[in-house]
Amino acid sequence: MHVLWMNTTLPSKCTVDEETAILDILDTAGQEDYSYLRRGDGFLLVFALNSKSSFQEVQKFQEQILRVKDADAFPMILVGNKSDLSAERQISAAEAKELARSFGCRYIETSAKARHNVEESFYGLVKEIQKSRQEQAAGEKKNAPNRKSTGCTTM
């Protein structure tokens, strides 16, 4: 699983609902790297709550992910970081929640400095990936051809 995040001490493995996930934590630092986008199973779209420009950039990243994945939706969570800097806040919770709603994903606020909700964002993403995989498996099962035997043989 490939996730966008910056300098973290989180474990590279985590267990959610008795399933172990391997986290490959990357910091794109605003750079486009399509190889990581192609390989990722889910993404944390992280912006700084004290930076309008990072909020705008995360919108571009979401579009790039969907374009590279050739999908209308993909497991992701919108993360507003630096919640500890409330006096410098430039993005309201309402704005961020509205953007997450337009993306069709969850929104969570974190503070990497205070270690608030950081792990929760990763575990939440793993749950989103698991949910997506279950939905895909159910869809494939539903669309599988019915192969009942009729007892007839064609020669």
C-alpha positions as CSV (number, residue, x, y, z in Angstrom):
1,M,0.0,0.0,0.0
2,H,1.4,3.4,-0.9
3,V,0.5,6.4,1.1
4,L,1.5,10.1,0.8
5,W,2.9,11.4,4.1
6,M,6.0,13.1,5.4
7,N,8.8,12.0,7.8
8,T,7.0,9.6,10.1
9,T,7.9,7.0,12.6
10,L,4.9,4.9,12.0
11,P,5.4,1.1,11.7
12,S,5.7,-0.2,8.2
13,K,3.1,-2.9,9.0
14,C,-0.2,-2.6,10.8
15,T,-3.0,-4.9,11.5
16,V,-6.6,-3.8,10.9
17,D,-9.5,-6.2,11.4
18,E,-7.1,-9.2,11.6
19,E,-5.5,-8.3,8.2
20,T,-1.9,-7.2,8.0
21,A,-1.2,-4.3,5.7
22,I,2.3,-3.2,4.6
23,L,2.6,0.6,4.4
24,D,4.9,2.2,1.9
25,I,4.9,5.8,3.1
26,L,6.0,8.3,0.6
27,D,6.4,12.1,0.6
28,T,5.9,13.4,-2.9
29,A,6.7,17.0,-1.7
30,G,4.3,18.2,-4.4
31,Q,6.1,16.4,-7.2
32,E,4.4,14.2,-9.7
33,D,5.6,10.6,-9.6
34,Y,3.2,8.5,-11.7
35,S,5.0,5.2,-10.9
36,Y,4.0,5.5,-7.2
37,L,0.5,6.6,-8.2
38,R,0.1,3.5,-10.4
39,R,1.3,1.2,-7.7
40,G,-0.7,2.7,-4.8
41,D,-3.7,0.9,-3.3
42,G,-4.9,4.0,-1.5
43,F,-3.8,7.5,-0.7
44,L,-3.8,10.0,2.1
45,L,-4.2,13.4,0.5
46,V,-2.5,15.6,3.0
47,F,-2.6,19.4,3.0
48,A,-1.6,22.0,5.6
49,L,-4.5,23.7,7.3
50,N,-2.4,26.9,7.4
51,S,-1.8,26.9,3.6
52,K,-4.4,27.7,0.9
53,S,-1.9,26.7,-1.8
54,S,-1.4,23.1,-0.3
55,F,-5.2,22.8,-0.2
56,Q,-5.4,23.7,-3.9
57,E,-2.5,21.3,-4.7
58,V,-4.2,18.4,-3.0
59,Q,-7.2,18.9,-5.4
60,K,-4.8,18.5,-8.4
61,F,-3.3,15.3,-6.8
62,Q,-6.7,13.8,-6.4
63,E,-7.5,14.4,-10.1
64,Q,-4.1,12.9,-11.1
65,I,-4.7,9.8,-9.0
66,L,-8.0,9.2,-10.7
67,R,-6.6,9.8,-14.1
68,V,-3.6,7.5,-13.6
69,K,-5.8,4.8,-12.0
70,D,-8.4,5.3,-14.8
71,A,-11.1,5.3,-12.1
72,D,-14.0,7.4,-11.0
73,A,-13.2,6.7,-7.3
74,F,-10.3,5.2,-5.4
75,P,-9.6,4.6,-1.7
76,M,-8.3,7.8,-0.2
77,I,-8.7,10.1,2.8
78,L,-8.4,13.8,2.8
79,V,-6.1,14.9,5.7
80,G,-5.8,18.4,7.1
81,N,-2.5,18.5,8.9
82,K,-1.1,21.1,11.4
83,S,-4.3,21.3,13.5
84,D,-2.1,22.5,16.3
85,L,-1.6,25.8,14.5
86,S,-5.2,27.0,15.0
87,A,-4.2,30.7,15.0
88,E,-2.7,30.3,11.6
89,R,-5.5,28.3,10.1
90,Q,-6.5,29.3,6.5
91,I,-8.8,26.4,5.6
92,S,-12.0,25.9,7.6
93,A,-13.3,22.5,8.6
94,A,-16.4,23.2,6.5
95,E,-14.3,23.9,3.4
96,A,-12.3,20.7,3.9
97,K,-15.3,18.6,4.6
98,E,-17.0,19.9,1.5
99,L,-13.9,19.0,-0.6
100,A,-13.8,15.5,0.9
101,R,-17.5,15.1,0.1
102,S,-16.8,16.1,-3.5
103,F,-14.0,13.5,-3.6
104,G,-16.3,10.9,-2.0
105,C,-13.9,10.3,0.9
106,R,-13.5,10.8,4.6
107,Y,-11.9,13.9,6.1
108,I,-9.7,13.9,9.2
109,E,-7.6,16.6,10.9
110,T,-4.2,15.7,12.3
111,S,-1.2,17.2,14.0
112,A,2.0,15.4,13.2
113,K,3.8,17.6,15.7
114,A,1.3,16.7,18.5
115,R,0.8,13.1,17.1
116,H,-2.9,13.7,17.0
117,N,-4.9,11.4,14.7
118,V,-1.8,10.5,12.7
119,E,-2.1,6.7,13.2
120,E,-5.9,7.0,12.9
121,S,-5.5,8.4,9.4
122,F,-3.3,5.4,8.3
123,Y,-5.6,2.8,9.9
124,G,-8.6,4.6,8.4
125,L,-7.0,4.3,4.9
126,V,-6.3,0.6,5.4
127,K,-10.0,0.2,6.2
128,E,-11.0,2.1,3.1
129,I,-8.8,-0.2,1.0
130,Q,-10.2,-3.3,2.6
131,K,-13.7,-2.0,2.0
132,S,-12.9,-1.3,-1.7
133,R,-11.5,-4.8,-2.2
134,Q,-14.5,-6.4,-0.6
135,E,-16.8,-4.4,-2.9
136,Q,-14.8,-5.3,-5.9
137,A,-14.8,-9.0,-5.0
138,A,-18.6,-8.9,-4.4
139,G,-19.0,-7.2,-7.8
140,E,-16.9,-9.7,-9.6
141,K,-18.8,-12.6,-7.9
142,K,-22.1,-11.0,-8.9
143,N,-21.0,-10.5,-12.5
144,A,-19.5,-14.0,-12.9
145,P,-21.4,-16.1,-15.4
146,N,-23.7,-18.7,-14.0
147,R,-22.1,-22.1,-14.9
148,K,-24.8,-24.5,-13.8
149,S,-24.6,-27.9,-15.5
150,T,-27.6,-28.8,-17.7
151,G,-26.7,-32.4,-18.0
152,C,-26.3,-31.9,-21.8
153,T,-23.1,-32.4,-23.8
154,T,-22.5,-30.9,-27.2
155,M,-20.4,-32.9,-29.6
